[in-house]
Amino acid sequence: MHSLDPRRDLKGGDLRRRLIEHAENLKALILQYLAKEKKTESEFERLVLKRLLTAGYRVRPQWPVGHYRIDLVVESSGGRLAVECDGDRFHAIENVAEDMARQAVLERIGWRFVRVRGSQFFRDPDSAMRPVLETLSEIGIFPERDIEFSTAPPTASDLVDRVKRHATEILCEMDEPLQNQ
């Protein structure tokens, strides 16, 4: 696309402009994803992070709170939600009491938690993620949208967001073999 300057030739809410601008920023999105992925402590956390990012949420892994850390925090102007990934490695049965005590302390200072069980996630990821997505919706945290384009018709916006998420997912999958070399 050398004959078109999307910022000059297309209006702000134009679907074509949004797609072109997204394509121009894919490398930045991939680098952001990879930086977040490096902070995760397990494959399970990485998979949950990837699902949330692909759904369009703003997620921060290993969020520090005092001397604690929260596996994943989903945030927006609507607030924050702590997502704990209960896998075998870091959340073994011996650590349940400690995990619950930590959660209780953080809930007293205002954090809201949702837990994802690894055994359920690996059997049925959609079912395991459903409570997370429902809680996010309940507390007013929604997938991020570009404020500049908020006047676009919902169907165009939904299409663009789906295309963006799918493109990012494909690029991340393509980039995985390059990291392993």
C-alpha positions as CSV (number, residue, x, y, z in Angstrom):
1,M,0.0,0.0,0.0
2,H,2.1,2.8,-1.2
3,S,-0.5,4.9,-3.1
4,L,-2.6,5.6,0.0
5,D,-2.0,7.4,3.3
6,P,-4.7,6.1,5.6
7,R,-4.4,9.1,7.9
8,R,-4.8,11.6,5.1
9,D,-7.1,9.7,2.6
10,L,-9.5,7.9,4.9
11,K,-11.8,9.2,7.7
12,G,-11.2,8.1,11.3
13,G,-14.0,5.6,11.6
14,D,-13.3,4.0,8.2
15,L,-12.9,0.2,8.5
16,R,-10.2,0.2,5.8
17,R,-8.2,2.8,7.8
18,R,-8.4,0.8,11.0
19,L,-7.2,-2.3,9.3
20,I,-4.3,-0.6,7.6
21,E,-3.3,1.1,10.8
22,H,-3.5,-2.2,12.7
23,A,-1.4,-3.9,10.0
24,E,1.2,-1.2,10.4
25,N,1.4,-1.8,14.2
26,L,1.4,-5.6,14.3
27,K,5.1,-5.8,15.1
28,A,4.5,-3.6,18.2
29,L,1.6,-5.8,19.3
30,I,3.7,-9.0,18.9
31,L,6.5,-7.5,20.9
32,Q,4.1,-6.4,23.7
33,Y,2.7,-9.9,23.8
34,L,6.1,-11.5,23.9
35,A,7.2,-9.2,26.7
36,K,4.1,-10.2,28.7
37,E,4.6,-13.9,27.9
38,K,8.1,-13.8,29.3
39,K,6.8,-12.7,32.7
40,T,4.5,-15.7,33.1
41,E,5.6,-18.5,35.4
42,S,4.1,-21.5,33.6
43,E,2.7,-22.7,30.3
44,F,-0.8,-22.6,31.9
45,E,-0.5,-18.9,32.7
46,R,0.8,-18.2,29.2
47,L,-2.2,-19.9,27.7
48,V,-4.7,-18.0,29.9
49,L,-2.8,-14.8,29.1
50,K,-3.0,-15.5,25.4
51,R,-6.7,-16.2,25.6
52,L,-7.4,-12.9,27.4
53,L,-5.2,-10.9,25.1
54,T,-6.8,-12.5,22.0
55,A,-10.2,-11.6,23.4
56,G,-9.0,-8.0,23.5
57,Y,-8.4,-7.4,27.2
58,R,-5.5,-5.5,28.7
59,V,-3.6,-7.9,30.9
60,R,-0.6,-7.6,33.1
61,P,1.2,-10.7,34.3
62,Q,2.8,-11.1,37.7
63,W,1.3,-7.9,39.2
64,P,3.1,-7.0,42.4
65,V,1.0,-6.0,45.4
66,G,3.2,-5.5,48.5
67,H,5.2,-8.7,48.9
68,Y,2.6,-10.7,47.0
69,R,2.2,-11.2,43.2
70,I,-1.0,-11.8,41.3
71,D,-0.7,-14.2,38.3
72,L,-2.7,-12.0,35.9
73,V,-4.5,-8.7,36.3
74,V,-7.1,-7.7,33.7
75,E,-7.6,-3.9,33.8
76,S,-9.5,-1.2,32.2
77,S,-11.1,2.1,33.2
78,G,-13.8,-0.1,34.7
79,G,-11.4,-1.5,37.3
80,R,-9.2,-4.5,37.8
81,L,-9.7,-8.2,38.2
82,A,-7.1,-10.6,39.7
83,V,-6.9,-13.9,37.8
84,E,-5.2,-16.7,39.6
85,C,-4.1,-19.7,37.6
86,D,-4.2,-22.8,39.8
87,G,-1.9,-25.3,38.2
88,D,0.0,-28.1,39.8
89,R,3.4,-26.4,39.9
90,F,2.8,-23.3,41.9
91,H,-0.6,-24.0,43.4
92,A,-0.2,-27.6,44.7
93,I,-2.6,-28.9,47.3
94,E,-0.1,-28.2,50.0
95,N,-0.2,-24.5,49.2
96,V,-4.0,-24.1,49.2
97,A,-4.2,-22.6,52.7
98,E,-1.4,-20.2,51.9
99,D,-3.1,-19.2,48.6
100,M,-6.4,-18.6,50.3
101,A,-4.8,-16.5,53.1
102,R,-3.0,-14.4,50.5
103,Q,-6.2,-13.9,48.5
104,A,-8.1,-13.0,51.7
105,V,-5.5,-10.3,52.5
106,L,-5.7,-8.9,49.0
107,E,-9.5,-9.0,49.0
108,R,-9.6,-6.9,52.2
109,I,-7.7,-4.2,50.4
110,G,-10.2,-4.2,47.5
111,W,-9.0,-6.8,45.0
112,R,-11.5,-9.1,43.4
113,F,-10.4,-12.6,42.4
114,V,-11.4,-15.3,40.0
115,R,-9.5,-18.6,39.8
116,V,-8.9,-20.8,36.8
117,R,-8.1,-24.5,37.6
118,G,-5.5,-26.0,35.3
119,S,-7.1,-29.5,35.3
120,Q,-10.4,-27.9,34.0
121,F,-8.6,-25.6,31.6
122,F,-6.7,-28.4,29.9
123,R,-9.9,-30.5,29.5
124,D,-12.2,-27.6,28.3
125,P,-10.5,-24.2,28.0
126,D,-13.8,-22.4,27.0
127,S,-15.6,-23.8,30.0
128,A,-12.7,-22.9,32.3
129,M,-12.6,-19.3,31.0
130,R,-16.3,-18.7,31.1
131,P,-16.4,-17.6,34.8
132,V,-13.5,-15.2,34.1
133,L,-15.3,-13.6,31.2
134,E,-18.6,-13.4,33.1
135,T,-16.9,-11.8,36.1
136,L,-15.1,-9.3,33.8
137,S,-18.4,-8.3,32.3
138,E,-20.2,-8.1,35.7
139,I,-17.6,-5.6,37.0
140,G,-17.5,-3.5,33.9
141,I,-14.2,-4.6,32.3
142,F,-14.7,-5.1,28.6
143,P,-12.3,-5.7,25.7
144,E,-10.4,-2.5,24.9
145,R,-11.6,-0.5,21.9
146,D,-9.9,2.4,20.2
147,I,-11.4,5.6,21.6
148,E,-10.7,7.4,18.4
149,F,-12.9,5.0,16.5
150,S,-15.7,4.7,19.0
151,T,-18.3,6.2,16.6
152,A,-17.9,3.3,14.1
153,P,-21.0,1.2,13.6
154,P,-20.9,-1.8,16.0
155,T,-20.8,-4.4,13.2
156,A,-17.8,-2.8,11.6
157,S,-16.1,-2.4,15.0
158,D,-16.8,-6.0,15.9
159,L,-15.4,-7.2,12.6
160,V,-12.3,-5.1,12.9
161,D,-11.7,-6.4,16.5
162,R,-12.2,-10.0,15.4
163,V,-9.8,-9.5,12.5
164,K,-7.2,-7.8,14.8
165,R,-7.4,-10.6,17.4
166,H,-7.2,-13.3,14.8
167,A,-4.3,-11.6,13.0
168,T,-2.4,-11.2,16.2
169,E,-3.0,-14.8,17.2
170,I,-1.8,-16.0,13.7
171,L,1.4,-13.9,14.0
172,C,2.1,-15.1,17.5
173,E,1.8,-18.7,16.3
174,M,4.1,-17.9,13.4
175,D,6.6,-16.3,15.7
176,E,6.8,-19.2,18.1
177,P,9.0,-21.4,15.9
178,L,11.4,-18.4,15.4
179,Q,11.8,-18.1,19.2
180,N,12.6,-21.8,19.6
181,Q,15.5,-21.6,17.1
